[in-house]
Amino acid sequence: MDFLRNKEIRSQIELCGVLCGVITVISTILGFFFYNAFCWIPLLTGCMVSCISLVFTYRRYEKISSLSQDIDRLLHGEESIRFDDYVEGELAVLGNEISKMTIRLLEQSEQLQKDKNYLADSLADISHQLKTPLTSLEILNAALSQEGIDEEQRSVLLQEQLSLLSRMEWLIAVLLKLSRLDAGTIEFEKKTFSMKELVQQATAIFDVTLDIKNITMNISDLSEIRLYGDIKWLAEALSNVVKNCIESTPSGGQIEISAEENAMYVKLYIIDNGSGIPEEDIPHLFERFFRGKNSGKNGVGIGLSLAKAIITQQNGTITVENQIPQGAKFTICLFRGIA
């Protein structure tokens, strides 16, 4: 029997045997001097106590053996183990703790699988995004290597190459930023600054684009609103939102930036009068590499994802909704006092 192979059980049986022997000797001595029948009472009592102890020990051993088998099945992938069958004192506590550990391990396993699938999808998306401009560069290089090409054609091809290289450089830079945010290796600065300064940093790079597309940007007076956080990274997030609005706003359109504040938070609104966002795209708009129906041909789908990652890690939120009669409205909410 496995029960008798257990070293602790054998030690207990040996101890019970020794105790019974000692009781027998004492009972015999007492019976010899006092009364002969007296010697059987302690002997029988000792034997009964030993038998009862062994019975309870055997039951406990069976429970522990069953618990060990359940844990072994769990380690081999079975997820339907029930630990609430162990209702005895210490075993109930042990089973409860193992049950908690089991739930935690299953959650971690599920999360690891999700992370693995997410990483695989991200690598596939990154590969696809880089493959397209690389293929175009190969074609342009082949065209440039042809004999008889004139200077005007060469200049056009070189300009296209420069544009593709700039796009790849931007894409790689954004992916690196997202990777650093995901890994938690970025230490955000914690400084006080004005909302006006933040908006100026975020929109200054679009002055030429606004002129070319004949888009008007109206910015409310934001000089009195103060924020606390990392202005550089928040400007990065805001610029990606503004860039999205510019891309969806037609020539002659306008973009409005305004804000409101209270004791708890500051809300920044970025509103355009473009074509708006399809309703089915809104729940996925901030997902990485998501490209909606109205995305441009050069859209990658990581700008808004980067914006959300930055804002979230500075204790903020970002949402989007369609305007009536047309256009989109982005709302960035930044809570005060925490960055």
C-alpha positions, 0 to 999 in steps of 0.5 A: 500500500502507498499508505504504508510506504510513506515514511511519516506514516511508518514512523507514526506506526512505530511510535504507536507501537512503542507507546502501546508497549510502554502502556502494556509494561506500565499496566502489567506492573500496576496490575501486579501490585494492585489489581490484575484486571486493571492492566487491560484497561490502559492497554485497550485504551492505548490500542483504541487511540492508536487505531483511531489516530491511524484511521484519521491519518489514513483519511488525511493521507487520502485527501492529500494524495487526491489533492496532489493528483489534482495539482498534477492534472492542473500542471498538465493542462486540465482547467476544471479542477475543483478544490472546494471538496477539501473541507477539513481544516488545514486542507481547506486552507491549503485547497483555498490557497491553491485555488487562488494560485490556480486562478492566478496562473490561468489568468497569467497563462491567458494573458501571455497567450494574448501578448504572444498573439498581439506580438505576432500580429504587430510584427506582421503589421510592421513587416507589411508597413515597411515592405511597401515603401521598401518595394517602392524604393527598389523600383525607384532604384531600378529606374534610376539605374537605367541609361538615358534618364534625363535630369528632370526624371532623375530629380522626380525619382529622387524626390519620391525616394526622399519622401519614402525614406522620410515616411519609413523614418517616421514609421520607425520612430513612432514604433520605437516610441510605442515600444518604449511606452509598452515597456514602461521605460519612459520617465515622464517629466512632472512640470507645470506649463500652460495649455497655450504653450502645449498647443503651440508646440503641437501645432507649429509643425503644421503651419505650411500644411495648413497654408497649402490646404487652405485650412483655418485653425482657430485656437481659443485663449488658453493662456490662463489654463495650467497643466502638470505633466510632460509637455514634450510627450503631450505635444507629441500626442496632440500633434497626432490628433491634429494631424488626423483632423487636418487629413480629414478636413477639406480645402477651405475647412477649419479646425477649432481648438478650445479647452475648459477646466475645473478643480479636477481636470482639464478638457481639450477639444479638437474639432474639425468640419471634415467628413467625420468618422464612420460609426463602425470605425469609432470603437477601433479608431485608437487601435494600433494599425487600424485604418478606417474607411476614410484613411488616406493612402499613406495612412498607417494607423499608429498616430492615434494609437501613440496619442492614446498611449501617451495620454493614458500613461499621464493619467488622461483619457481621449475619446472621439465622436462625430459632430452635427452636421459634419466633422469629428470632435476629439476630447482629451481629458487630463486630470490635475495633480497627477502625471 
